[in-house]
Amino acid sequence: MKLLCLDIPQPGASLEKYQPHMLDEVRHTWGLYKSGIVRDIYFRQDRPGVAIIAECDSVEAARKVLREFPLAQAGLIDWDVIPLGPFANWEALFSPGNA
């Protein structure tokens, strides 16, 4: 299952509080990337943070993995996990009257 995972900074979180955890955070993310769980990762452009495209068996499995991130372990972030599915409406674009 493909999932969009958006970090949620917790009250009191700041870039200064993130700093002591960042090397471990990057190492942890790299391990998940090598294992195929993290498929893509992007910096958010609207605020500091990340958007991860993950591959897991379920939303709960993804939440379990995300809780292991060092920033999550430190209580600095939580995650919004959005399950994604294939766009199944392509045929509607080609139906009579839409040309």
Backbone as CSV, one residue per row, in Angstrom:
resi,resn,N_x,N_y,N_z,CA_x,CA_y,CA_z,C_x,C_y,C_z
1,MET,0.844,-1.164,0.000,0.000,0.000,0.000,0.895,1.234,0.000
2,LYS,0.542,2.192,-0.851,1.293,3.445,-0.923,0.642,4.452,0.014
3,LEU,1.492,5.193,0.762,0.994,6.144,1.751,1.748,7.458,1.660
4,LEU,1.013,8.549,1.849,1.607,9.870,1.987,1.703,10.156,3.470
5,CYS,2.906,10.410,3.950,3.155,10.627,5.381,3.696,12.036,5.570
6,LEU,2.943,12.849,6.314,3.312,14.238,6.554,3.627,14.412,8.025
7,ASP,4.797,14.981,8.313,5.162,15.183,9.709,4.292,16.286,10.322
8,ILE,4.017,16.162,11.605,3.243,17.142,12.354,4.089,17.579,13.545
9,PRO,4.650,18.797,13.486,5.429,19.266,14.641,4.545,19.328,15.887
10,GLN,5.069,18.889,16.999,4.319,18.897,18.252,4.529,20.231,18.977
11,PRO,3.611,20.576,19.875,3.761,21.845,20.604,5.149,21.953,21.244
12,GLY,5.760,23.095,21.061,7.086,23.340,21.621,8.232,22.886,20.742
13,ALA,7.934,22.174,19.649,8.996,21.726,18.748,9.591,22.922,18.026
14,SER,10.885,22.863,17.777,11.577,23.918,17.042,12.772,23.298,16.333
15,LEU,13.293,24.017,15.364,14.474,23.521,14.661,15.640,23.321,15.624
16,GLU,15.734,24.168,16.643,16.798,24.026,17.639,16.646,22.725,18.429
17,LYS,15.411,22.356,18.736,15.180,21.108,19.467,15.366,19.892,18.574
18,TYR,15.163,20.054,17.264,15.383,18.959,16.322,16.871,18.629,16.187
19,GLN,17.706,19.662,16.239,19.114,19.550,15.870,19.852,18.364,16.503
20,PRO,19.730,18.110,17.815,20.497,16.988,18.390,20.106,15.614,17.834
21,HIS,18.960,15.525,17.163,18.443,14.241,16.668,18.636,14.059,15.164
22,MET,19.109,15.098,14.477,19.068,15.074,13.021,19.978,14.022,12.386
23,LEU,21.161,13.804,12.910,22.026,12.777,12.319,21.377,11.400,12.442
24,ASP,20.825,11.090,13.614,20.120,9.810,13.785,18.882,9.739,12.900
25,GLU,18.201,10.879,12.727,17.008,10.932,11.875,17.364,10.582,10.431
26,VAL,18.450,11.153,9.951,18.880,10.898,8.575,19.320,9.444,8.411
27,ARG,20.063,8.934,9.363,20.495,7.519,9.299,19.284,6.580,9.310
28,HIS,18.328,6.891,10.164,17.119,6.065,10.247,16.361,6.087,8.916
29,THR,16.218,7.277,8.352,15.516,7.418,7.072,16.238,6.655,5.972
30,TRP,17.561,6.733,5.952,18.347,6.012,4.948,18.112,4.500,5.055
31,GLY,18.056,3.991,6.273,17.773,2.564,6.450,16.407,2.179,5.911
32,LEU,15.419,3.033,6.148,14.071,2.752,5.637,14.012,2.880,4.122
33,TYR,14.817,3.781,3.572,14.883,3.916,2.118,15.487,2.651,1.503
34,LYS,16.584,2.179,2.095,17.233,0.967,1.570,16.328,-0.252,1.686
35,SER,15.463,-0.265,2.707,14.582,-1.419,2.891,13.338,-1.364,2.007
36,GLY,13.119,-0.228,1.325,11.967,-0.117,0.427,10.724,0.461,1.081
37,ILE,10.793,0.806,2.350,9.627,1.404,3.016,9.481,2.862,2.620
38,VAL,10.557,3.630,2.705,10.539,5.016,2.224,10.861,4.969,0.741
39,ARG,9.885,5.351,-0.081,10.078,5.342,-1.536,10.575,6.688,-2.043
40,ASP,10.039,7.765,-1.476,10.433,9.123,-1.831,10.342,9.970,-0.576
41,ILE,11.173,10.998,-0.517,11.088,11.950,0.590,11.366,13.333,0.029
42,TYR,10.581,14.283,0.488,10.669,15.655,-0.003,10.657,16.618,1.167
43,PHE,11.350,17.754,1.014,11.187,18.851,1.952,9.894,19.561,1.597
44,ARG,9.120,19.898,2.611,7.917,20.692,2.386,8.327,22.109,2.026
45,GLN,7.555,22.755,1.181,7.843,24.118,0.767,6.997,25.136,1.526
46,ASP,5.976,24.666,2.248,5.094,25.579,2.988,5.569,25.844,4.409
47,ARG,6.415,24.947,4.942,6.951,25.083,6.297,8.077,24.077,6.442
48,PRO,8.911,24.202,7.490,9.923,23.166,7.707,9.242,21.813,7.954
49,GLY,9.758,20.799,7.330,9.205,19.462,7.508,9.394,18.621,6.266
50,VAL,8.861,17.407,6.325,9.013,16.479,5.208,7.679,15.855,4.827
51,ALA,7.652,15.412,3.590,6.573,14.574,3.071,7.244,13.306,2.562
52,ILE,6.772,12.178,3.047,7.342,10.877,2.672,6.288,10.077,1.926
53,ILE,6.681,9.484,0.813,5.872,8.461,0.158,6.431,7.139,0.652
54,ALA,5.583,6.387,1.348,6.014,5.126,1.953,5.242,3.961,1.349
55,GLU,5.799,2.790,1.501,5.171,1.550,1.066,5.104,0.626,2.276
56,CYS,3.876,0.332,2.739,3.659,-0.561,3.886,2.409,-1.393,3.622
57,ASP,2.214,-2.428,4.428,1.050,-3.291,4.260,-0.251,-2.624,4.682
58,SER,-0.174,-1.627,5.582,-1.387,-0.982,6.090,-1.022,0.372,6.686
59,VAL,-2.044,1.162,6.978,-1.828,2.443,7.649,-1.215,2.197,9.022
60,GLU,-1.711,1.201,9.744,-1.178,0.924,11.081,0.280,0.480,11.020
61,ALA,0.628,-0.314,10.017,2.037,-0.713,9.856,2.907,0.512,9.603
62,ALA,2.411,1.449,8.802,3.165,2.677,8.552,3.302,3.489,9.832
63,ARG,2.226,3.610,10.598,2.294,4.358,11.858,3.332,3.758,12.801
64,LYS,3.397,2.433,12.835,4.377,1.764,13.689,5.799,2.128,13.263
65,VAL,6.064,2.126,11.968,7.381,2.492,11.443,7.684,3.956,11.744
66,LEU,6.714,4.825,11.534,6.916,6.260,11.728,7.175,6.623,13.186
67,ARG,6.590,5.874,14.107,6.819,6.128,15.534,8.269,5.858,15.934
68,GLU,9.018,5.138,15.100,10.406,4.807,15.394,11.396,5.883,14.958
69,PHE,10.943,6.890,14.226,11.846,7.973,13.850,12.347,8.660,15.117
70,PRO,13.630,9.036,15.175,14.163,9.687,16.374,13.397,10.944,16.795
71,LEU,12.957,11.767,15.862,12.183,12.954,16.242,10.836,12.582,16.847
72,ALA,10.239,11.509,16.366,8.985,11.030,16.955,9.251,10.452,18.344
73,GLN,10.339,9.699,18.484,10.707,9.132,19.786,10.949,10.229,20.821
74,ALA,11.469,11.376,20.363,11.746,12.504,21.256,10.496,13.340,21.532
75,GLY,9.363,12.964,20.931,8.121,13.699,21.150,8.041,15.022,20.404
76,LEU,8.881,15.176,19.376,8.911,16.439,18.640,8.013,16.451,17.408
77,ILE,7.722,15.263,16.857,6.815,15.177,15.711,5.861,14.012,15.882
78,ASP,4.747,14.117,15.183,3.821,13.012,14.975,3.631,12.937,13.463
79,TRP,2.736,12.101,13.012,2.568,11.907,11.575,1.106,11.862,11.184
80,ASP,0.805,12.441,10.039,-0.477,12.265,9.369,-0.217,11.264,8.261
81,VAL,-0.963,10.159,8.239,-0.746,9.090,7.261,-1.983,8.989,6.378
82,ILE,-1.785,9.184,5.083,-2.879,9.209,4.121,-2.685,8.067,3.132
83,PRO,-3.598,7.076,3.120,-3.470,5.992,2.147,-3.799,6.507,0.742
84,LEU,-3.036,6.030,-0.225,-3.222,6.440,-1.616,-3.597,5.237,-2.460
85,GLY,-4.359,5.486,-3.503,-4.745,4.427,-4.431,-4.621,4.932,-5.854
86,PRO,-4.766,4.027,-6.806,-4.618,4.425,-8.203,-5.741,5.377,-8.624
87,PHE,-5.403,6.285,-9.517,-6.394,7.175,-10.099,-7.173,6.351,-11.118
88,ALA,-8.433,6.072,-10.820,-9.214,5.134,-11.633,-10.186,5.823,-12.590
89,ASN,-10.093,7.115,-12.722,-11.077,7.835,-13.545,-10.535,8.270,-14.897
90,TRP,-9.481,7.664,-15.383,-8.921,8.054,-16.674,-9.943,7.949,-17.795
91,GLU,-10.777,6.900,-17.769,-11.737,6.690,-18.846,-12.690,7.868,-18.998
92,ALA,-13.022,8.522,-17.895,-13.940,9.661,-17.953,-13.359,10.794,-18.800
93,LEU,-12.056,10.900,-18.830,-11.427,11.949,-19.632,-11.625,11.743,-21.129
94,PHE,-11.841,10.498,-21.533,-11.938,10.171,-22.942,-13.364,9.853,-23.377
95,SER,-14.330,10.013,-22.501,-15.719,9.714,-22.851,-16.256,10.774,-23.799
96,PRO,-17.271,10.417,-24.613,-17.851,11.391,-25.550,-18.291,12.656,-24.787
97,GLY,-18.044,13.787,-25.405,-18.427,15.059,-24.802,-17.299,15.710,-24.025
98,ASN,-16.201,14.986,-23.756,-15.061,15.560,-23.037,-13.889,15.843,-23.968
99,ALA,-14.111,15.662,-25.255,-12.997,15.850,-26.200,-12.779,17.308,-26.524
